[in-house]
């Protein structure tokens, strides 16, 4: 080496080494994630999904333009994530950023915006320059579109909870980016889809009130209508059964079919209103009404599986609003939107991936749920009320004026009352010790398989004590609204997301939904302190480097003079 360095061509070797380093750095990427929550790492499920791509997946991100600091951070996080995706997929995933319709005439751009809105790309008014009273708004599109083999799926980059500030919402959004892109890519590239049956036969609605539910199911799964009265329920052909708002009692034959379906490993989602309580009744009668039990005859089978839907109504002070007449002026009724405790906003602190990082879920006249002992069954509360709740036993009068004075607030002394419970495990049959051999043989004709006294496969069930959680409002001007949309608040809660998360966990790719467990710690600055000390830190950041350079120059000059002094 010393001989080479002493030759006149030593610089050639140096150039070759430098060129080799450049080539190696361009082809080899190594990252070290030192963050506590592994903010810049992607999960094994994501790596498996991307490494199995058979052709190119194109991602176009619309989050661009003059953005506020929070959205700039979300854009950078999206770009960082998609760069990792591109590397893991060996180039089979490509992405680009661009504003939709840029450079197009206004009429064509408007048509483009309408088409994007129809697939789920929603505009957002981004507020800029909020300091010193200035306020400028710009329409942005915090969304992306993924294309694969001619199929298209939109990804909404925005998440968070209603009532949160923008900074906290964007932090939630960043935490859920991996799940949202994984979920969209998985559903686009999937070749086989689970089968979901929507049960009818016991008064379940099959009308515009479930239009969004059926549309959502058909877009994500193979969906069909199943008549519980006449059909044979086979878990080898049907992955999940969805029961929504039955109004007629279930017969033993109905329950045997469901029971044996569960024993085979089939999944069931129960959205059940035990009581008759509808807001339309208040509006039509313009008076109070009595909520009463529907007598659905489901208590025994649900109790056997591990839950009990109580004959009561749940109220909470953290609730949606309803328009109500609060007075009269000049012969005209004065209407205002006031909190309506019968519409509690639900959430969960269980940390389960179905409901983690989820916005509030809107419920309408829910009942409370108790969990009861069921050997081998794991029970997880996915949705519950807030900290100021109460339950009203029935029969009882339902009234618009449920809170008449501050004294009534003392009754709201319960917390976290369950409304949605997930059951997992091998279930025992309700009919294990109740049927004669002849009855078991008859039951086998209902299901097409020999009678099973206990589950032969692991199963999952979701029990929700509010059927309206997945139904939708019908308006004269807009028709069927999205589930979870509070008509008079112009806000859509996370009902649909909760439904899809539940189905994905029960019959979809459970590994991907685990990516919802990411949680980014929000380390916020003290905004008051930042504002008060802004000038001081600006001065320090500008003046201190200049001062250090000047001191270094003086020191060097002094040492030079001292060295060469006579």
N, C-alpha and C positions, 0 to 999 in steps of 0.2 A: 504493500500500500504506500509506503514511504517513497519507493522508487517511482510509482505512478504519479504521486503528487509533485515529485521533483522534475517531471518531464514538462515540456512546453504544451502538451495536449491534455493537461489535467482538467481544463475547463470543459472538454468534450465529455469526460466521464461525469462531471457534475451535471451537465445538461441532460445526459441520458438518465441519470438517477432522478432528476427533477421530473422529466417526462414520464418515467415509470410511476412515480408517485401520483401524478395527475391522472393517468389512466386507471390506476388502482382505486383512487378516490371516487372516480366517476362511475365505476362498476360495483363498488362495494359500499354498502350503507350500514352503519352501525349506530344504534341509538341506545342511550341509557336513561331510563325513566326513574328519576330520583324523587318524584312526588309521592306523598303518603298515600293518596287515593289512586295511584297509577293512572293519572289523567291522560298520559300520552301512550298508553299501551292498549292493544286490542286483544280480545278474548280468543280462546282456542276455537270456540264456535264460529267466530268471524273468519278465522284463518281457514278452517275446514270448508266453510261456505265459498270463500273466494278461490281457494285452490282447486275447487271442483268445477269451476266455470268452464263450459265447453265452447263458448264464443264470447265476443266482446259485449260488455255492458257499458252503455254510454250514460253519463250523468251530466245534466246541465243544471247549474246552480244559478238562481236568479237573484241571490242576495248580493247586490253590488250597487255602486253609486255613491252618493254623498251620505254616509252613514254616521249615526251617533256612535260614541265610543263603545257602548254596549254591543251594538250590532256589528261594529268592526271586529270586536273580540269574537263574536259568534262566527263571523265570516272566516277569520283566521283559524278558528278551531275546526270548521268544516273543511277548509283547505288542507289542514294538517291531517285530518282523519282520512280524507280521500286520497291524499298522497301515500299514506300507509296502505290503503286498500289497493292502490295501483301497484305498489311494490310486492305485496303479498300475492296478488293475482297474476304476477308475471306479465303485467301489461295488458291483461284481458279486461281491465276496467279503465276507462278513460273518463276524464271530466274536464269541464270548462265552465267559466263564469261569464255571464252576460245578462244584460237587462232585456226582458222580453219585448219584442216589437221595436227595438231601437232602430231608428232610421226609416221606419215605415210610415205611410200616411196615417192621419188620425183615425179615419174610418176603418182601415184594415187593422190598426193597432187595437181599436175598441173590440173588433170581432175576435182578435187573438186573445184579449183579456177575458172575454166571455167564455171562450173555449177552455182556457186555463182554469177559470173559476169552476167550470162544470166537472173537471177532474180533481179538484181539491186544492188548486193553487190560489190562495187568498191574499189580497193586498193588505198592507198595513201602513198606517200613517205614522211615519217616523218623525219624532220631534227633535229639532236641532236648535243649537244656540239658546239654551234655556237660561243662561246666566244673565243677570242684570235685567230681568224682565223681558228679554227678547225671546221670541218663540216663532220658529219657522217649521212648517210641516212639509214632508216630502213623502209621496207614495212609494213604498218599496215592496218587494215580493220575497219574504223570508221563506223560500220554498225551493225545491229541486224537482226535476222530472227525470225519471230513470227509464231508459229504453232498452229493450231486449227482444230480439227476433220479432220486431213489429209491434210488440206490446209495450204499453206505457203505464207507469204508475207514478203518482205524485207523492212527494215527501214534504210534510209541513215541518219546517225547522223550529217552529215556535212551540214552547210548552210552558208549564207553570201553573199556578193556582190563581183563581179569581181573587182580586183584592191585593195581590202582591205588587210591589214596585217593579219597574222594568228591569232593574239590575238583578233581582232575585229570580224573576221569570226567565231571563236569559241564561242564568246559571243553570236552572233546571233544563233549559233547552240544550245547553252544551252537554250536560250529563246524559241526555237521551239520544244524542246524535247517532251513536253506534247502533243502538237498538232499532231506531227508525230506518236507517239505511239497510241494516241486516234484514229486517222484517220485509221491506219492500223488495229487495233482491231475492230473498228466499221465495216469496210468493210469485215473482215474475219467472223465476227459473224452475220452479217446481213442475214436475211432469204428472204427478198423481196428487189428487186432492182428497182430503177426508170428506166423508159424507155426513151431513147434518140434516136431521129430520125435524120438521116443525109439526108438533102434534096438534091434531084437531079431534073433535068428537066429544069433548066435555065443555063446550061453550067457549072455547078459545077463539079470539077474534081472528077473522080472515077478511079484513076490510082495510080501508085507508089508514086506520090507526096503527097498523103494523107494516105500513108500506116501506118505511126506512129500514126496519128490522129485516124484512125479507130481502130487500135490495142489498143490504150490507152482507147478509149471509151468502147470497148468490154470487156476489162479487169476490168472495174470499174462499168459498167452499162449494162442493157439490151439494145442492140443497133441494129437498123435496118435501111435499106435504104428506104426512103420515096419519092415517085414520086409525086411532087407537082402538076403535070399536071393531073394525073388521080386519086390520092388517096383522101380519106376523112380524114381530120385532126381533131381528137377528143381529147380534153384535158383530158378526163377521161381515155384514153388509152395511150396517149403520154404525158410525163411530160415536155420534152424540145425538141425544134427543132433547129438544128444547120445548119446554112446557110454559106457556105464557098466558096468564090471566084466565084460568078456567073459571067458569061460573056454574057448572053443573057437577053434582057429586060423582066421584069415581066409584065404580063398581069393583067388586072383588076381582072380576075378570080383568079389568083395566089394570089394577094394582099388581096382579100376578104377572102380567106381561112386562110391566116396568121392573118389577122385582127380579124376574129371571133375566131380563136384559142387563141389569146391574151385576148379577151373579156371573154373567158371561164376560164381564169386563167393560160393558158399555157405559158411557158417560151420560149423565143427566143434568140439565140446567133447569132448575125450578124457579120461575118468577111468578109467585103466588100472592094474590090479595086474599087474605083470609076473611076480611070484612068488606062489606059493601060500603064504600065511602068515595064519592066522586064530587069534584068541584062543580061539575055541571048541575048537580042537584041543588047546590046553594044558589047558583045563578038562576035556574029555572023557577025555583020556588020563591026566590028572594027572601028566604027565611032559613031557619035552622032545620036540621034533619037528624035522625037517629041512625048511627052506624050499627049495622047488625051482621051477624056471622052468616057466611054463605053455606056453611055445612058441606064442605067439599069432601069430607071423609078421608082426609089425608093425614090426620094426626098420628095414626098408628104406624104407618109406613115410614114417615119422617122421623118419628120418635125412635123406631128401631134402628135407623141409620145414624142417629146421633144428634138430632135437633128438634126443637119444638117452636113452631110459630105461634106466638101468643095472641089471644083475642083482645087486643088493645090497639090504641093508636099512639104513635110516637110524635112528640113535638120537640122542637129545638129552637133556641133563639138565633142560632146561626142558620138562616133560612133564606129562601127566595122571597120575592115580593109579588103581591097581587094588587091589581087596581081595585080600589074600594071607595065608596061614597063616604066622604068625611064631613060633609056639610052641604048647605044650600045657600046660594047667593043670587038674588034677583030671580028667583023661581027656577034657577038652573042648578042641578046637582054638581057639587065640587068633588072631583075624582082625583085621588092621589094613590101612588103605589106605596104600600106599606108592607113591612115584613109579615109573612104568613107562616106561623110556626108549624103548620101541618105539612109544609114543604121543606123539610130539613136538608141541608147540604152535607153530604156524607164524605168521609175520608177514612184513612186507616193509618195507624202507627205500627202495624205488625212487621213492616219491612218486607212483606212478601212481594215477589216480582210482579204479580198481577196489578197490585195497587200502589206500588212504590213510585214516587215521583209523579203521581197522578193528580190532575186537577180535581176539584170537588165534583161529586156526582149528585145530580138532582134527583130527589125522591118525592113522591106525591102520596100522602096518606100512608106511610109505611107502618108496619107493626114491629114490635121487638121480637128478637129470637133468643131463645135459651139453648145452650148446648147441654146434652145429657150423655150419660155414660153409654159408650158403644165399644166393646172390646176390639182392639186392633185398629181403631179408626183415629186418624189425626184430624183435628179440627182447627181451622185457622179463620179468625175474623178478618174478612177482607174490607168491609165497609161498616162504619159505625157513626153514630151521631157525635156532636161536639161535647163541650163540657157543661152546657146549660140546657139539659134535657129533662123531659118528664114523660111518663106514660099514662094514658087515660084508659081505664078499664071500660069495657062495653058490656051491655048496651049503654051508650052515652050520647049526649047531644053534641053535634058538630055545629059550630057557629063561626061566622066570619070574625066576630069580635072575641077572639079567644083570650086576649089580654085586655082587660078593661081598666086596670089601674096598676100602679107600681107594686101594690101589695101582691098581685098575682105572680110577680116574678119570683117570689120565694119558693114556689112550687117547682121551679126548674132547677132541681138540685141533683140530678143524675148526670153521669158522664159516660161517654163512649158506649152507648147502648147498641148492641149488634143488630145489623140489618141484612148483611150478606155473609154467609159462612161457607167455607170450602171444606169438604169432607174427602179424605183420601185413605185408601186401604182396601183390604178384602172384607167385604160386607157379609153379614149373615142374613139369610132370608127371613122375611117376616113370617113366612108360612112353613118354616122348617119343622115345627112340631104341631102343626095345626091341621094338616091334610091327611086324609086316609090315602091308601095306595090308589084307590079308584080315582080320588080327587087329583092325585099327582099325575095319573095317566091323562086325566082330562086337561090338566094344566099344560101338559106337554103338547097337546094339540094347539094350544094358544100360541106357543112359542116356537114349535118345531124342533125342540130338543128335549131330552129327558130332564125331569125336575132336578134342580140343584138346591141343596140345603144351605150351601155357603159358596162364597165366591171362588171361582177357579182362577181368576186373574185379578190383578189390582185394578181398582176402579176409582173414579173421581166424580163427586157430585157438588154442584153449586146450588145453595138454597138461598133465595132472596125473598124477603117478605114484602116486596113491592113490585108488582107487575108493570106499573107505569114507568119503571126505570128504563124499559126498552121499548115502550110505545111512543107514539109521536102525536103532537097536536095538529089538528086540521083547521086551517083558516080559510076564509072566503077569498082573500086576496092572493095568498101564496100557496094554498093547498097544503100538502103534507110537509111539515117542518122536520128537521133532523131530530132524532131522539136526543133528549137532554136539552132541547132548546126551550128556554123560558120566553114565551111569546112577547111579553110586554117589557122584558129587560134587554132584548136584542143581544142575548149572549147564549152560547152553546157550551154546556158543561161536558164533562168527560164520560158520559154514559156509554157512547159508542166505543170509545177506547177501552173502557172497562169490559164491555162485552167481548170485544175482539181479543183482549189480553187473556181473558178467562178461557176462551175457546182455544187460543194458541197454546196455553199452558196445558189444557186437558187433552187436546187431540193433535196439536201442531208440533212444531220444533221447540221442545222445552228448553234446549240448550240456548237458543237464540233469545228467548224471553228472559233468561237469566242475566242478559246484559243490561236489563232495566235496573239491576241492583247497583249500577255505578252511582256514586254520590260525590259530587264535587263540593269541597268545602269553600264557602263564600267568605273570603277574607277582605272585608270592606274597610275602606279608609273612613276616618271621622270627617264627614263633609263640612261640619262647622269649623273644625280645626284647620282643615285644608284651606277653606276660604279666608280665615283669619290670618294664617301664616303664609299665604301664597306669595306675597311680595318678598318676604324674608328669604324663602327658599329659592325663589327665582334669582335674587341677588347673590345668594351663596353659590348657586350653580353656575352663574356667569362669572362672578368676581374671583371665587376661590381658585379655579384653574389658572386664570391669568396671573394671580398673585404667586402661585406656586412656580409658574414658568419664570416670572421675574426674579424670584428668590433664587431659583436654580441658576439663572444666568449670572446673577451677582456673585453666587458662590463660585461658579466656574471662573469668572473674571478674577476673583480674589486669589484662587488657587493658582491661576496662570501667572499672575503678577508675582506671587510668592516664589513660584518655581524658577522664574527667569530673572528674579531680582539680583542685582550685583552684590 
